[in-house]
Amino acid sequence: MIIAIPAEEKSLDSVISINFGRSPYYCIYDTEKEQSTFVENKAVERSGGAGVEAAQNLVDRKIDALVTFRLGDHAAKVLTTAKIKVLKAVNLSIADNIAKVLDHSLEELNEVHPGGINKG
């Protein structure tokens, strides 16, 4: 399984970025290889549509799941159309959230908010 998590820093000890579309980085974690890579969010500087572009970039990376605190409705549609599971992050490190994905203890993120500038 390939998991994506918005990150404030390029470290598994980093906190999760609260704003999905404006996150500086995304941690891409491969559960089979037990390897992580960090990619820059190229959508962060967009004046609008950052969440949608970020979501599409993650879809293009063939992720299976996204762990995030919140998500705009337009970005959510991109992910759900691609059959990507969206899980609700807990206020712990990226590494701790990965562990929670592996032990199936994260809930699905069922609430999304209206997309828009600086909303997610």
C-alpha positions in Angstrom: 0.0 0.0 0.0 1.2 3.5 -0.8 0.2 6.1 1.8 0.5 9.9 1.3 0.6 12.3 4.3 0.9 16.2 4.1 4.1 17.1 6.0 5.5 20.3 7.5 9.0 19.0 7.2 10.9 16.2 5.4 11.0 13.9 8.4 8.9 11.0 9.7 9.0 12.8 13.1 7.3 15.9 11.5 3.9 17.0 12.4 1.2 16.6 9.8 0.4 19.8 7.9 -3.1 20.9 8.8 -3.8 22.4 5.3 -3.7 19.7 2.7 -3.5 21.9 -0.4 -0.9 24.2 1.0 1.3 21.6 2.7 5.0 22.2 1.9 5.7 18.5 1.4 4.0 15.1 1.2 5.4 12.0 2.7 4.9 9.0 0.4 5.2 5.8 2.3 5.4 2.3 0.8 4.2 -0.2 3.3 5.6 -3.2 1.4 9.1 -1.8 1.1 8.9 0.1 4.4 10.4 3.2 2.7 9.4 6.8 2.7 10.2 9.6 0.3 9.2 13.3 0.6 8.1 15.3 -2.4 7.5 19.0 -2.6 4.0 20.3 -3.1 4.2 22.1 -6.5 0.7 23.4 -5.9 1.5 25.4 -2.8 2.1 28.7 -4.6 -1.2 28.5 -6.7 -3.6 31.4 -6.1 -6.5 28.9 -6.3 -7.1 25.2 -6.9 -4.1 24.1 -4.8 -6.0 21.2 -3.2 -7.2 19.9 -6.5 -3.8 20.1 -8.1 -2.2 18.5 -5.0 -4.8 15.7 -5.0 -4.2 15.0 -8.8 -0.4 14.9 -8.2 -0.9 12.3 -5.5 -3.3 10.3 -7.8 -0.6 10.4 -10.5 1.8 8.9 -7.9 -0.6 5.9 -7.6 -1.2 6.3 -3.9 -3.8 4.0 -2.2 -4.6 6.1 0.9 -4.3 9.7 2.1 -4.0 10.6 5.8 -5.0 14.2 6.5 -6.8 16.3 9.1 -9.1 18.0 6.6 -9.9 18.2 3.0 -11.8 20.5 0.6 -14.7 19.1 -1.4 -13.0 19.5 -4.8 -9.8 17.7 -3.7 -11.9 15.0 -2.0 -13.8 14.4 -5.3 -10.5 13.9 -7.2 -9.4 11.4 -4.6 -12.6 9.5 -4.3 -13.0 9.3 -8.1 -9.6 7.6 -8.1 -10.8 5.2 -5.4 -8.2 6.5 -2.9 -9.1 5.9 0.8 -9.0 9.1 2.8 -8.2 8.6 6.5 -8.5 11.1 9.4 -5.1 12.0 10.9 -4.5 12.1 14.6 -2.4 14.8 16.3 0.8 12.7 16.3 3.9 12.4 14.1 3.8 11.1 10.6 5.5 7.9 11.8 2.8 7.4 14.4 0.1 8.0 11.9 1.7 5.4 9.5 1.7 2.9 12.4 -2.0 3.6 13.0 -2.7 3.0 9.3 -0.9 -0.4 9.5 -2.9 -1.4 12.6 -6.2 -0.2 11.0 -6.9 2.2 13.8 -7.6 5.4 11.8 -11.1 6.4 10.9 -12.2 7.4 7.4 -12.5 11.1 6.9 -16.2 11.6 6.3 -16.5 15.3 6.5 -15.1 17.7 3.9 -15.4 21.4 3.7 -16.0 23.8 0.8 -12.8 24.2 -1.1 -11.3 27.6 -1.7 -8.2 29.7 -1.0 -6.6 28.8 2.3 -9.4 26.4 3.2 -7.6 23.1 2.7 
